[in-house]
Amino acid sequence: MHKVKEGGLPDKSWIHGLRETNRVPAVGVQFIKIDLGCPITREDVDTFLQWIGSLLPEGTSYDQPLVLEELSDVSETPVKWFRARYRLYPLFLESLQIVNKDVPESESLPPGIIAEKDNVWLVSRAVFLSSKKHYRNNEPAWRKFVHSLLEREAATGGFSFNLLQVPFSALDGGGVEVRPLVLHALSADGAPCDRGDLAAQAAVANAFWQTFWATGALRAQRGKTFPVAFLPIDRSWTGEFEGIWHSRWVSLRRRLFGRTSLMAYMCEALTKGKSLWFDCEKLEFCIADSFDPQQAGLAWEDFGLCLYELNRTAFVDSYTGDNAKLFAKWKSAEQRQEANLPWNEDDALRNVAHALEKGRVDINSASRNLVRIHRVVPYAGCAFLSEVVHETARLKKRGKIRAFDDSIVAATNSTFFLNFPEEYVTLHSAMNDPVAVLVENGYTHQIKTLRRAAFVVTEDNDFFVTADVGVKLECEKLIFEGESVAATYAHKSDKPFSENRIGPLNFGAVIVGNSVVEVFEDSATEIPSNGWVVGDSEAFDGQIEPRGAASVTVCDPKTGQLKSIRHALGVGPLLVSRGEVVPLGASKEDFRPIMVKEEPSFEESAELPRTGLCKALYEAPQRGVPPTRFPYDWNVTRAPRTAIGVRPDGTVILVVVDGRARLTHSVGATLAELAQLMRNLGCETAMNMDGGGSSVMFVNDAAVFGKKLADDLRDGVVSLPSDLGGVERLLPVPLVVVRKKTC
């Protein structure tokens, strides 16, 4: 195990061995693209890059520390912050593209290279195929070219990371805690947290469209929109399964539990039937009176409740493209809204009839300004990390932060969550739903939905990372016998999605979070992308209570003893175990890529309700386990990264590696590099967390506010976020380092 001096400053040893983890350690590359039809393999490219590295002058410097910064006693706690920046590569290419054509020779460039600009190389296939122009036969020209690039600072590749070091003495009774902070979409009294908050609504809408446009061919159609509404959901809200939200039989063979499932079911029935509309004058949702609720197995009164709840809590996208014009009056009205309406069952029951009376509309004869809502997107609570750190009191007042009285010392991003629209197409899933284990203050928000590594804090103040997390069924009706089976979305992820979407069971219960959300018999059901299907005919007897049906179990990796959990969050993959690097795949975690036969079209997608998957994705030969965009590679993909680890003495290490934003500052990290870095930092166990544009680190100390890496960053941001403009992403579950109120 790599030894690190207690409180030691960054030095060259911290990045020792990072280059050697890559396919080609000599020259760094961000992206490699080989045009279709080129008879060139990745191995051919690796050989070429290795040869380019051999042309570097002897004694070329790399792995050199450029910046070393330290702030001791962050916010008057024992927590320490470091920033380290190194020159990792003397020559780093942003992009290398092998093109399927030959070019005439150039006096200024080596034979076969078409263009070089801002470290983007376009190279002809002739470089690899023609003996006349083969790079080895033109070494002097290539050597001159490479040496000329070394004179430019822009040709180098930096490596920058920020580190938080939380000593065990501070964690074990010292008044400091490292924990997930789950954000809420409904306050404790059931009021919607984002109604009247234009900035929050715009952020949610923007997050939806950015991921919608990012799918395949839709990238070329950025800016195209359709009318969409967003419904806040919160399964941990106390009223989720209470009173009229407890359950409904939607058929003789199917029963749904809870506000989230019932609202999703009714909204899907309305949007599939093209029957949900929005009155832009009265600023209310309404239903076409031609809609037949009996086809959905419910009564008009149920849809009256749905209308009431949409008008009480949902909002339309009045911020993006044509939607900004369609719903401009709504936006103006929201700006004037002073308070959100709490949930009141008596008020809801009184208003169902009224909601139906004014909300059923003859679309054909209506003269009002009506717009059809194509999708209703359920979304879990979320906020920008800067809000969580700097505006904690405001978020607490709105109910987005609950049962939290500590002060935030520092924070990073943490979990994976359902992000792309095709990831939350199952009825019981929602935008921003966390993936894998999530326990906060002993409350289970999410059980293990797939095998992933998890950071665990036990009730007796033990800290570790493990890939061995289990599920305990608490409901007697779900403790199934030998003839029953259980399945998660991961179990069939290597099958076509047209098969994967339908569960393998014909009787049983669906579990999302820690609750039963559906029971069914003699019919197949979906495997939720964020849950389990448990097969047991006893679950269908109608007597089941949904809340608290399952919990998380974990054993101490050293003793094997079952531990009581205070906090836990599953992300992965596992990077370091017992002080040694764990190559991807060795921990048996669930990661698979998405494959499609053809690209989806905007026109088809725009007409589909949320649970309607476009043909291109529905017929995908392989679906990934959420998040589907996680690449199944180890030493190829470079990205901004966030990781957490634990040293043998119990010290918790948080690391954010910058990338993509400015390559001379930092080129990002592969998973192999991140694992090596965490080992070098002395971690006995460590795991990867969400990365890319999500990666960000805050230090809530005025002493670092002047240490920004860009002028437009918010106070306390010590990393360099990679999304356009250095803007953070919305996060549903920040990881926070806090000073406890009692100390």
N, C-alpha and C positions, 0 to 999 in steps of 0.2 A: 504494500500500500504506500502511496506517495505521502511523505511526511510534510506537513506545513507548520511553520513556526506559529505559535499562538499570537494572533493579531498581526501576523507578518504582512509586510507590504508586498504588492505585486512585484514579481521579477520575471526574468525570462523563462524560468522553469515552469511558470504557470501555463505557458502555451507549448511546452516541450512535447514533441511528437504529434502535434496537430496536423502538420503537412503530411506526415508519413501515413496518416489514416486514409488518404485519398487515393483514387485510382492513379492519378498522376501528381505526385507531390512537387514536381519541378516548376510547373506553370499553372496558375490558377485560372479557372474559367467559370463564369456564372451560368451561361446557357450554351448548349451545343445543339445545333439543328442540322440535319442531313436531308436535303431535298429528296422527294420521292423519285425513285428511278436511279438514284446514285448507287452504284455497287460498292459502297463504302460502309464498313462496319464501325461500331464504336471502338473496337480494339485497334483498328487502323488509325483512328483519330488519337487514341491514347498514345500510340507509338510515335506519331507525329509530334504531339505536345512534349513527350519525353525528350525527343530529339531537339526541339526548340529550347528546352531547358538546358541541354548540354552546350548550347551556344553562349550562355551567359558567361561573362568574364569571370575568371577565377577570383575568389574572394568577394564575390557579390554579396552584399549584406542583406540579411533578412532576419525575421524574428527579433527585431530590435525594439525595445521599449521606446516609445515616443512621448507618451504622457503617463504620468503616475500621479493620481490624486487620492487623498484620503481625508475623510471627515470623521473624527472620533466623537463618540458620545452624541449620536444623532438625537436631536430633541431632548437632550439631557437624559439619555438612556444609555445602557452599555452597547446598544446596536452600533455597528460601524458600517460606513459606506466607502467603497473603493470604486474608482474608475481607472481602467487600464486600457491603453491603446498601443498597438504594436504595428510594425511593418511586417506583415506576414509573407507577402509575395513581392519580389522585385518586379515581376511582370504578371499582370492580371488582365485577362480579357473579359469584357462584359459579355460578348457574344462571339461565337465562332460558327459560321454557317458554311457548309459545304454545298455548293450550287452545281446543278446538273448541266454545265455548259463549259466550253473552252473559251479562252480569251487571248488576244494578242499580248505579246510581251510589253512590259512598261519599263522605262528607264529608271523610274523612281521606286519601283516596287520589285520584289523578287518574282521570278517566273511563276505564274499560276495564281498569284494573289490578285484579286480584282480590285479590292478597295480596303482601306483601313482608315477608320475615322472614329475618334472617341473610344478606342479600344474595341471596336466592332470590326471583325475580320470577315470578308467574303472571299472564300478560297475556291478555286475551280477543282473539279474532280481530277483534272489533269495532273495536279500536284501528286496525286496518289497513284495514277494509272500509267502515265507516260514516262518511259525511260528517259526521254529527252529532257523533260521538265521535272523529273522527280526531284524532290527537295534535297535529297542526299547528294545529287549531282550538281547542285547549285548552292553549296554551302557558303561560299564567300558572300554571295548576294544576300542570303538569309541572315548571315552573321551581322553584316553591316546594317541590315534593316532592324534586327533585334537590338543592337547596340544603340541605334538612334532612338528607339522607343524608351530605353532606360534613362535617357536624359530628361524625360518628361515626368513630372511628379504624378500626372494623371494616369500614367501607365502602371503605377504600383497598386498593390492591394493591401489595405489596412485591415486590422482586426481589433475591434473595440468591444469591451463588455463592462457592464456595471455589476457590482457585487454588494449584496447586503449580508453581513455576518452577525448572527444573533446567538450569543453565547448561551450555553446551557444554564449557567448560573442565573442569567436573567429570565430564562424560561421556567426554571424550577423554583418558583416562589419569589422571583425577582421582580414581578410586576409587569412582565412583557409576555405577549402571546402571539403566535403565528397561527392564523385561522382563515377559513373562507368566510366571506360576508355575502350571504344570499340576498339579492335585491328582489323587491316585490312589485307586482303590477297592481295589486289591491291593498289598501291600507287595512289595519286591524278591524275597522268598522265596515269594510267592504267597499269603500269609496275607491274609484279609479284614480290611480296616482298621476296619470298623464293628462287627464282632462283639464283644459284651461292652460296647459303648459305647452306653448307653441314650439319651443325648442326641443322638448322631449318628443313630441309628435313628429316633427320634421326629421329627427334623428332615426326614429323607428321606420318611417316611410323610406328614408334614404337608404337605410340598411337593407330593406326589402328589395328595392330596385337595383342597387349595386350588385347584389347576389343574383337576382333574376337575369340581368343583362350579361352576367359573367358566364352563362351557360352556352358553350359552343357558338353557333351561328348568331346568337343574340348579341354577341359582342359588337357586331356591325350595325346593330339597331338600337344603340344607346339613345335614350331620350324618348323612345316610344313607350306609351303608357296606356293603361286601361283603368277604369274606376275600381278602386279597392278600398276596403275598410279594415281596421285593425281592432281586435277584441282582446282586452287584457284578461289573462287567466292566471290563477294563483292557487295551486292545489294545496298549499299549506295554510290558506285562509280558513279560519275556523268555521265559516259558513258553507264551505265547499260541499259538504254532504248533509247539511242540516235542512229540516223542514221540507219545503217544496222542491229543493234541489237534491233530495236524497236519491231518488231513482225514478225511472220510467220503464215500463215494458213497451218496447217498440215493435215487438211481434210476440207470438206465442213462444218463441224459442230464443228471445234475446232481450236482455235487460241491461240498461245503462245506468251508471251511478255518477252523481256529482255535476256541479254547474259546468265544469270544463267540458265534459263529455256530452252533456245534454245540449249545451249551446253549440258545440261543434257539429253535432248531428243535425240540429235544426237549421243551422246556417248552411250546411252542405246541401240539405234538401231544398232550401230556397234558392241557392245559387245554381244548383244543377237544373232546377226547373225554370231558371231565368225569371224568378218571381220576386227577388229582393231589389227594392228601388230606394232611392233617396230623394226626398222633396227638398230642392235647393232653395225654396222660398220659406217653407216652414222649418227647414233644417231638422227633418225627422226621417228616420227609416220607415218604409212602408212595404206592404205586401200586395202583389197583384191578386185581386179577388178571384181570379180564375184558378189559383193554386188550390190543390186538393190535399189537405193535411192527412187524410186517411191513407194515402199512398205511402206516407212515411210512418204509418202506424200510430199517429198521435191525433189529438183534437185541436180545434181552432184555439182553445184556451191556452194550450201549450205554446202555440206560436204567438199568441198575445203576450205571454211571458217573455218569449224570445225578443219580440219587438221592444217591450219595456226595457229589457236588459241592454239591448243594443243602444237604445236612445240614452240610457243612463250611463253606460260605460265606454262604448266604442267611439272611434273617431274615423273620419274619412281622410284619405290622402289629399290634402289641399296644398301640397308643396312641390310636386314633381310634374314637369312637362305640362300636358293639357289639363291634368287634374287641378293644377293651381288656378286655372281659369274657371273650370267647372264648379269648384267648391270655394270660390273666393269669399262668398258671404259667410260660409261656415267658419273659415279662418278668422274673419273679423269678429264673429260672435264669440269664438273661443277665447280670443284675446281679452274680451270683456268679462269672461266668466271668473267669478271670485272664489267660489267654493265648489268642491265635488259633492255629489249626493251619496251619502252612506247607504248601505243596504238595509232595507226595512221590509220584512216579509208582509206585514199587514198592508203597507202602502202598495207593494207590488200586487197583492191579491185584489185590492180595491181598484187598481188601475189597469188590470188586464182587459176588462170589458171596454174601458175607455180607449186603450191602446188599439184594440181591434176595430172599434167604431171609426176612429179617425185614421187608422193605419191601413185599412183595406181599400185598395184603389182599383178602379176600372182603368187599366192602362190605355186601352184603346180610345176611351172618350175623355181621358184626363187632359185638362188644359194647363195644368200646373207644370212647372219646370222640373220634370222627373229625370233622374239618371239611374240606369241600371247598375247595380253593384255586381261586378263579375266574381270577386272573391272576398271572403271574410277570413283574414289571417289571424289566428290566435297567437298571442305573443306573451312570453313570460317577462318578468321584471328585468330592467336593464338600465344602465346609466354610463356616462363617461367616467373614467377613473378620476379625472380631475374634479368632477362633481363630488364623487365619493370622498375624496381627500379634503377638498377645500370648502365644500358646501354640505357637509355632513348634517348640520342642524336643519337646513332646508329640506333635505331628503327625508330626514326623520319626521319633520312636520307633515310632509305629504304622505308618509307611511311607506315610502320606498325602502327605507332602512327601519327595521323593527328590532326591539329588545336589544339595543346596542347603546351602551353608555360609556364605552372606552374612547380614548383619543387615538387617532391614527398617526403612527410614526412614519410608516412607509408602506408602499403597496405595489403589487404587480398584477398582471393578468394571471389566470389560472386554468380553468377547465376548457375542454372542447364543448361546443354546444351546437345544436341544429341550426344551420345558418342558411344553406341554399334551399330554395323552395322545394326542390325534389327530395330533400332530406326529411321534410315534415309533411309529406302527403298522406300519411296514415291518419285515421280519424283521431287517434288519441295522442298525437304529437303536436308540437307547437314551435314556432320560431323562438329561439333562445333557450329551449329546453336543454338542460345539461345532459351530457352523455357520460355514463358510468357513475361510479359511487360518489355520493355527496351526503355528508353528515355534518350538521352544524349544531353545536351545543347539545349533542346527544339526540337531536331530531333528525330522522332519516328523510331527506328530500328525494333521494334516488338510490335504489338498490343497484347491485351489480347487473348491468344489462349486457356486458360483454367483458372478456378478460382483458383488463388493463392494469397497469401499475397504479398504486395509490399512495399518497402521503397520508400518514396516520398520526394523530395525536391521541394518546390514551388518557383515561381519567387519572391515572397515576403518573402523568407527566413523562411518558416515554414517547420518543419520536423516531419514526422509521419509514422507509419506503419499501413496499412489498407488492408483488404481483399475485399473492395468494389471499384473495378476499372472497368471502362466501356470502350466501343469502340464507337467511333463516325465515321460514314461513311461520308467522305467528297465528294465523287464522286456522282453526281446526278443520274447517271445510276444505282447506287447500293442502293439508298434509296428506298427500295422495298415496295410494297403495301401489303395488307392483305393476298393475296394468296401465298406469297413467304415465304420462311423459310431460316434459316441459321444454319450451323452445324460446330462443331469443332471435332477434333479427340477424345476429351474427351467424347462426347455425346454418342458414341457407344462403349466405351472401355470395357463394360461388356458383349459384344457380341463376338462370335467367329470371329477371324481375317479375315476369309474367307468372312464374311459379312461386317466386319468393314472397309475393304480396299476400298470398293466401296461406294461412296457417295450416300446419299438418294435423291439427286436432279438430274433432267434431263435437267436443264437449269440454267445458272447463271455464276458466276465468282469465281475464286480461289484467295484468298488474302494471301500473305506471307509478313512478315514485314509490311510495310505500303503501299504496291503496289499490283496491280492486275497482276498476272502472267499467267492467263489463263481465257478465256471465252469459253463456250461450250453450245450446244443446242441439244436436242433429243439424248443425250447419257449420261451415268453415268460417273462420274469421281472420282478420289481418294480424300479422305479427307486428306490433308497433316498433318503430325504429328506435324508441326510447323505453322499451319495456319487455315484459315477459308474457307468454301464453302458457298457462298451467292447465294441464288436462286432468280434470277430476269431475265425474258426473255428480258428486255430492255438492259441488259449488253451485249447481243450478236449482237448488231446492227453494230459492227465494228468501231464505232466512239469513243470508250472509250480510255482515256489516262491513262496509268497504274500508274504513280508516284503519291504519296501523296493521295491515295484513302481512307485512314483511319487514325485515330489518337486515342490517349488515353485520356480518361476523368477521373477525380477524384474529389471527394468532400471532403472538410475539415470534418473529423469525428466529430468535436465538433460543428460546426455551420451548416453543410450541404451545405455550399456555394461552388459553382464550382470554382476550383482553376486552375491557369495556371502552367504548370509543367516545371521545369527546368531539373530535373533528376528523373528517376524512374527505379527501377528494381524489377521484380516479381520473387519470389523464393518460400518461404513458407516451412512448414506450419506456420500459426500464432501461436505464443507461449504465448504472454501476450497482453491483451486488458484491458484498464481502470485499470491497475495496478493489474489485477488478471490473473491467469493461464487459458489458453484456451485449454481444452483437445482436442486431435486430433479428428476431425470429427465435433466438435461443430461449426467450422467456415465454414463448407460445402465445403471445398476445394476438388479438384479432385486428389485423389491418389488411385490407384488400383494396385495389384501385377500382375505379368505375370504367367500364368499356361500353361504347355505344356503336351501333351499326351506321347510324346517320345522325346528322345534327338536327335538333328540334327547330321548329319555325316559330316566329313570334305570333303569327296569325292563329295557329292552332293553340298555342299556349294561352293566348289572351282570352280565348273563349272557354277555357276549362276552369271549373271550380278548384278549390285548393287540393282536394283529394283526387283530382283527375290528372293522371300523369300522361304527358304527351307520348305519342307512339314511339318516338325515337328512344325515349328513356324506358318506357314500359317494356320494350322488346330488347333492352340491353342484354347482351350475353353474360354480363357479370356486373353485379352491383357491389359497391363498396360498403363497408361497415361505417356508420356515421362516426366522425365527419368524413364523408366520401372523398374529399379532396386530399386527405392525408396520404402522401406518397409512400409506397412500400419500397423504400430504398434506404440505404445506409450511408453511402459515401458519394452520392451524386448531387442531390438537390441542396442548394445553398439557400438559406433563409434567415431572417431574424428569428431568434430562439429564446425561450424562457425555460429555465430548469430550476429544480429544487433538490437539495441533497442534505444529508446528515453525516457529520463527522463522527468518529468513534466516541468522542467525548460528549456527544449530544448537541454540539453546535449546529444550528440550521443555516444553510447557505442558499441564498437566492441569487440567480444569475440571469441577466438579460443581455444577449449578444445582439448588437446592431447589425443591420444588413439592408441591402437594396437601395437605401436612400442616397448614399454617397460612397462609392466603392473605395475611394482613397481613404475614407474614414474607417469603413468596415465592410467586408465582403459577405458578412453573414457566416453561418456555420452549417456544415453537414451534421447529421446525427452522430456520425462517428467522431467528428471533431468535438462536438458538445460532450459526448461521453468521456473522451480523453481529457477535456478541460475540467470536468467535474471530478474525475479521478485525481488530476493534478492538484486540485484545490483541497484534496485530502478527504473527499467524501467516501464513507463506507457504503452508503446506498444513495442513489440519485435517480431521478426520472425527468423526462422531458415533459413540458406543459405546452399549452396552446402557443403557437408562434405566428410568424408572418406579420401581418398588419396589427394583430392583437398584442404583440410583444411591446411592453412599455413598463418603465419603472419610475415611481414617484418617491422622492424623499421629502418629507414634510418638515423641512428645517430651513429657516430663513438664510442660513449660512450657505446653502447650495443654490438659492434662487438666482444668483448671478453666475452660475456655472453651466448655463444652458449651452447646448450644442448648436442651437439655431435661435435667432431672435424672436421668432413667432411662436416658440413653444411656451406652454403654460408654466407658471412658477412651480418648481419642484420636479419637473420632468428632467431626469438626468440621462435618459437614453435618447435615441433619435428614431422616433416612430417612422415606419416605412410607407404608410399610406400617403396619398397625395397631399402635400401641404403640411406633413408632419402631424396630421390630426389623428387622435386616438380613435379606436373603434368602441362601439357600445359593448359593454360587458355585462353578463348576467350575474357572475360570481367573481368579484375581485378577491385576491389573496392579500390580506392586510397584516402588517405588523403593528400591534397596538400596545399602548401603555394602559394597563388596567386601572379603572377608576378607583378601586379600593386601595391602590398603592401610591 
